[in-house]
Amino acid sequence: MRLFAEAASLGSLSAAGRKLGLSPAAASARLIKLEMALRTRLFDRTTRQLRLTDEGRFYLQHCWVALRAIDDAEAGLQASQQGVRGKVRISASADFGRNLLNDWLEIFCDQHPELSIALTLSDSLSNLLQDDVDLAIRFGRPSDGSLVARQLAPNWRVLCASPDYLTRRGEPATPAQLVDHQFIVLVTSAGPLNEFHFVVDEQHWSHIVPTEQAWETNDGALARAWALAGRGIARKTIWDAAADIRAGTLKALLPDFSVNEAGVYAVLHANRYQVPRVRALLDFLIERFSHASEELLRDMQVPRF
């Protein structure tokens, strides 16, 4: 089951075998044995592609549940002897993950030397079960009621640009003046994040960036680099932009019109909190975000609406 699940995740049976310490021949034999036991084909296989069948997709969801239950049971049995050890799997946005979170995880692992980290960086939302994630850090509260969401800190988004860009193109005084500007747009699996919301005269107002005129990327860290290089106006969470705003390398635009948003959340399955390494990480993140909210966000203009 674990070989099958890894092969589905990696898109390669040989890669899954290598990860589990199996030769290609042994991995192939085990998969064939599993399919024979189930009396169904789990993959359509060619020399170049490994694609799940409908039956394989159905079985995969149950495999993740079963494998996670086994891992949780073993972790629970060994918790009193082991303490915080093993591997914790985390998902976070690219810019936040490469900067603040990576530094924090270094500190966390120094405190727990028998712990290892698997960090997935993506600006698209993770499926915790399918992506085998213990804990995800999300900007905004998830809509899935089956997940546990713990608010870690406040959050809002800012439009920001470099002083060089503003010298060349001017600084917009109202949201309506954004039509005259160049933008950097983040693209996720749900589509481009090219609609910006404001409050003008206590009424909600939005600006939609034509994507054909924008610089686009699916990497938040690259969007930040482009903004710093003067390529245009980017929309960033305050957590990604605060250090640059304080350093003067980016300037927050239209702060009087900004809209307050849902905060930063740690998201996990209800049964994951019982695993010592996950519980320890969540407690650590709560403390880290509390200190960072006081230090990093001080003097930042908080939206009124």
C-alpha positions, 0 to 999 in steps of 0.5 A: 500500500505504501509503495502504491501511494508513493508511486501515485504521488511521485508519478513513478514506480521506480522513484517510489521504489528508490524512496522505499529502498526497493529495486525496480524489479522488486517494486514492480513485483510488489505492485503486481502482487497488490493488484492480483490481491485486489483483482483490479488494475491500479495503474495504466502503465506505459514506458513513459507514464504511470496513470491512476485508473478510476479504481486506483484513485478510489483505492488511493484515498483509502490507502492514505487513511489506512497508512496514516492510521498505522503511522499514528498508532505507532507514534502513539505507542512510542510517544512516551519513550521517543518524545519529539522525533521522526519526520513532520510534513509541513505545507506553506506558501513559497515566499513565507516558507523560504524566509520566515518559516525556514528560519523558524524550523531551524530553531525548532529542529535545534530544540528537537535534534531527532526530528526531520522536516519535509517542507512543501512550498506552494502558493496553491492550497494543499490537500492534507490527505492527498499530499500527506501533510501533517500541518499546513500554514494558510493565509485565510481560514479553510472552508473544509469543516472536517479540518482543525484550524488554529488561528496563529496571527492576524493578516492582511494583504498590501499592494506594494512596489519598489521606490524605483518603480514609483519614481518612474510610474508615480504613486497611485493616490486612489484605487481608481488610479491603478488602471495606469500601472503595471502589475505582478500577478500570482497564479495558483491552481485556482487561477490568477489572483488578479482581483484586488478589493478595497473600501472607498467611501465605506463602499466595497470596490474592486480592481481587476488586473488584465492578465495579458498586461501583467507579469505572472508567476506561480511562485510568491517568492519570485513575485516578491523579487520582481517587485523589488526589481521594479517590475510592477505592483505586487499584492503580498501578505503583510507577513511577506512584505513587512520586512521590505516595507520597514527596510524601504525596499518596498512601499505599501500603497493605498493603506487607507483603502485596504481591507482586513482579512482572515488571519494566518491559520495552522490547519491539520486533521483532528487526529494529528494533534495527538502525535507528539511531533505535530503537537510540539510544532503547533505549540512552537508556531503559536509562540513564534507567531505571537512574538513575530506579530509584536516585532515584525508587524509593529508600526504597520498600518492596520486596515480600518475595515 
